[in-house]
Amino acid sequence: RECEGDGPRIGWRHPYDTVGIALRHGRDVRERDPVRPALPRPPPGDEPGRMAEVDRLRGSDLLMLQSEEAGWPMHIGVVAVLDTTSSADGGALVDAGGRFDIEAARRAVGRRLDRVPRFRQVLHVPPRLLGPPLWVDAPVDLARHVHVVPLAPPAGTAQLVQAVEELWSRRLDLADPPWEMWFLPGLSGGRV
């Protein structure tokens, strides 16, 4: 609702609405609001005052989260063996001394992080009775997500499987976006 009369128009907000947007003379006033500068902007073409969409967890996500809390790991992993002589952008993943360049790997991941929005979000659990958990945008520190664990060269399939089992047995820290990438250099043939 809007106020009646000749005065400025002010958008109505529910007292518990934490994403409401005040309107003054029909314009969005978030730019001048020191408390709410980080609110997501509505998509172009939407009417002023439209609330941003909330990205709640789906039922399958909730089931996986409850299983994780009960001690049954539900995370998903992939093993890929890489040729380290060059990467897709032309940069080598191994330096001249034959050591894996973790900083080059982090830069490559960082350049592509905008393509996967979920990799930039954390799980937020609201207080009791205020709804199910939701995804919230958060800063990403690639040093906490992209790691290297060298294997004793020349490692074979058995050593790779053992290292992967150890990594998969770890729980993800839900204070950060819930993903990790591990590079395991030391496979025969200079592979990672």
C-alpha positions as CSV (number, residue, x, y, z in Angstrom):
1,R,0.0,0.0,0.0
2,E,1.0,3.6,-0.4
3,C,0.2,6.6,1.7
4,E,-2.7,8.7,0.6
5,G,-2.5,12.5,-0.1
6,D,-0.1,14.9,-1.6
7,G,3.0,13.9,0.4
8,P,5.8,11.6,-0.7
9,R,4.9,8.0,-1.5
10,I,6.3,5.5,1.0
11,G,6.1,1.8,0.3
12,W,4.5,-0.3,3.0
13,R,6.5,-2.9,4.7
14,H,5.6,-5.7,7.1
15,P,7.4,-5.2,10.4
16,Y,9.2,-8.6,9.9
17,D,10.1,-8.0,6.3
18,T,13.9,-7.8,6.1
19,V,14.0,-7.4,2.3
20,G,11.4,-4.6,1.9
21,I,12.3,-1.6,-0.2
22,A,11.1,1.9,0.7
23,L,9.9,4.2,-2.1
24,R,10.1,7.9,-2.1
25,H,8.5,9.8,-5.0
26,G,8.4,6.6,-6.9
27,R,12.2,6.0,-6.9
28,D,14.2,3.3,-5.2
29,V,16.1,4.9,-2.3
30,R,18.5,2.1,-1.4
31,E,21.5,4.1,-2.7
32,R,20.9,6.7,0.1
33,D,20.1,4.1,2.8
34,P,23.3,3.4,4.8
35,V,21.7,0.3,6.5
36,R,20.7,-1.5,3.3
37,P,23.3,-0.8,0.6
38,A,23.8,-4.5,-0.1
39,L,20.2,-5.5,-1.0
40,P,20.0,-7.2,-4.4
41,R,18.6,-5.0,-7.1
42,P,15.4,-6.2,-8.8
43,P,15.9,-7.4,-12.4
44,P,15.7,-4.7,-15.1
45,G,12.1,-4.0,-16.1
46,D,10.5,-5.0,-12.8
47,E,8.3,-2.6,-11.0
48,P,9.9,-0.5,-8.2
49,G,9.5,-2.0,-4.7
50,R,9.5,-5.6,-5.9
51,M,11.1,-7.8,-3.3
52,A,14.2,-9.9,-4.3
53,E,13.5,-13.6,-4.7
54,V,14.6,-15.8,-1.8
55,D,16.4,-19.0,-2.8
56,R,15.2,-21.6,-0.3
57,L,16.5,-25.2,-0.3
58,R,14.5,-27.7,-2.2
59,G,13.3,-30.9,-0.6
60,S,16.1,-33.0,-2.0
61,D,18.7,-30.5,-0.6
62,L,17.0,-30.6,2.8
63,L,17.1,-34.4,2.8
64,M,20.8,-34.3,2.0
65,L,21.5,-31.8,4.8
66,Q,19.6,-33.8,7.4
67,S,21.5,-36.9,6.4
68,E,24.8,-35.1,6.7
69,E,23.8,-33.9,10.2
70,A,22.9,-37.5,11.2
71,G,26.5,-38.6,10.2
72,W,25.7,-40.0,6.7
73,P,27.9,-38.1,4.3
74,M,25.9,-37.1,1.2
75,H,28.4,-35.0,-0.7
76,I,29.2,-35.8,-4.3
77,G,32.6,-36.1,-5.8
78,V,34.3,-36.5,-9.2
79,V,37.8,-37.8,-10.0
80,A,39.4,-36.4,-13.2
81,V,43.0,-37.2,-14.3
82,L,44.5,-34.1,-15.9
83,D,47.4,-33.7,-18.4
84,T,49.4,-30.9,-16.7
85,T,51.4,-29.8,-19.6
86,S,48.9,-27.1,-20.5
87,S,45.5,-25.8,-19.4
88,A,42.6,-24.6,-21.6
89,D,43.7,-21.0,-21.3
90,G,47.2,-21.8,-22.4
91,G,48.9,-21.6,-19.0
92,A,50.7,-24.6,-17.6
93,L,49.6,-26.2,-14.3
94,V,53.2,-27.4,-13.5
95,D,56.1,-25.0,-13.2
96,A,59.5,-25.4,-14.8
97,G,60.7,-27.4,-11.8
98,G,57.9,-30.0,-12.2
99,R,55.9,-28.7,-9.2
100,F,52.1,-28.2,-9.4
101,D,51.3,-24.4,-9.5
102,I,48.3,-24.1,-7.1
103,E,48.1,-20.4,-7.6
104,A,47.6,-20.9,-11.4
105,A,44.9,-23.4,-10.6
106,R,43.2,-20.9,-8.2
107,R,43.4,-18.1,-10.8
108,A,41.8,-20.5,-13.4
109,V,39.0,-21.4,-11.1
110,G,38.5,-17.7,-10.0
111,R,38.1,-16.6,-13.7
112,R,35.2,-19.1,-14.1
113,L,33.5,-18.8,-10.7
114,D,30.9,-16.4,-12.0
115,R,29.5,-19.2,-14.2
116,V,28.3,-21.3,-11.2
117,P,26.3,-19.0,-8.8
118,R,25.9,-21.8,-6.2
119,F,29.7,-21.9,-5.7
120,R,29.4,-18.3,-4.4
121,Q,26.7,-19.0,-1.8
122,V,26.5,-20.2,1.7
123,L,23.8,-22.0,3.6
124,H,21.9,-19.7,6.0
125,V,19.6,-21.3,8.6
126,P,17.1,-18.7,9.9
127,P,15.9,-18.8,13.5
128,R,13.4,-21.4,14.5
129,L,9.9,-21.1,12.8
130,L,11.1,-18.5,10.3
131,G,11.3,-21.0,7.4
132,P,13.7,-23.5,5.9
133,P,17.3,-22.8,5.2
134,L,18.2,-20.6,2.2
135,W,21.1,-19.8,0.0
136,V,22.8,-16.4,0.5
137,D,25.6,-14.8,-1.6
138,A,29.0,-14.7,0.2
139,P,32.6,-13.9,-0.6
140,V,34.7,-16.8,-1.7
141,D,38.3,-17.3,-0.5
142,L,39.8,-19.7,-3.1
143,A,42.6,-20.6,-0.7
144,R,39.9,-22.3,1.5
145,H,38.4,-24.1,-1.5
146,V,41.2,-25.1,-3.9
147,H,43.9,-27.3,-2.4
148,V,46.8,-29.5,-3.4
149,V,47.9,-32.7,-1.7
150,P,51.0,-34.2,-3.5
151,L,51.2,-38.0,-3.8
152,A,54.5,-39.8,-3.5
153,P,55.6,-40.1,-7.2
154,P,55.1,-42.2,-9.2
155,A,51.7,-42.9,-7.6
156,G,49.4,-45.5,-9.1
157,T,45.7,-46.1,-9.0
158,A,45.8,-47.6,-5.5
159,Q,47.4,-44.5,-4.0
160,L,45.0,-42.3,-5.8
161,V,42.0,-44.2,-4.6
162,Q,43.3,-44.2,-1.0
163,A,43.8,-40.4,-1.1
164,V,40.4,-39.8,-2.6
165,E,38.7,-41.9,0.1
166,E,40.4,-39.9,2.8
167,L,39.3,-36.6,1.2
168,W,35.7,-37.8,0.8
169,S,35.5,-38.8,4.4
170,R,35.9,-35.2,5.5
171,R,32.8,-33.0,6.1
172,L,32.4,-29.7,4.3
173,D,32.5,-26.6,6.4
174,L,29.0,-25.0,5.9
175,A,30.4,-21.6,7.0
176,D,31.8,-21.4,3.5
177,P,30.2,-22.2,0.2
178,P,30.0,-26.0,0.3
179,W,32.5,-27.1,-2.3
180,E,36.1,-28.0,-2.5
181,M,38.6,-28.9,-5.3
182,W,41.6,-31.0,-4.6
183,F,44.6,-31.5,-6.9
184,L,46.7,-34.6,-6.3
185,P,50.0,-34.3,-8.3
186,G,52.4,-37.2,-8.4
187,L,50.7,-39.7,-10.6
188,S,52.8,-41.5,-13.1
189,G,53.5,-39.7,-16.4
190,G,53.3,-36.3,-14.6
191,R,49.5,-36.4,-14.4
192,V,47.4,-34.8,-11.7
